């Protein structure tokens, strides 16, 4: 299982546009083969900074999504709204405490 965190920083006047893009695509992303979970988080101190958190069966499932038409179309619309370069981390689960 892979947990994926992506930090996205948007132009302040583009926040609503991004929320709309995410809302339109979240069900399709969740329906992708190997996707167990996806959610959107917003910084409490910097409202134009968002994080997506997703859980994938494995690296192959994540890569299949990243090469899909759904990802390409969503990313094309999303990247036009950035004010900073996105950052991404793929993480293996170690311990819940």
Buried (B, 14 or more C-beta within 10 A) or exposed (E): EBBBBBBBBBBEEBBEBBBEBBEEBBEBBEEBEBBEEBEBEEEEEEEBBBBBEBBBEEEEBBEBBBEBEBBEEBBEBBEEBBEEEBEEEEEEEEEEE
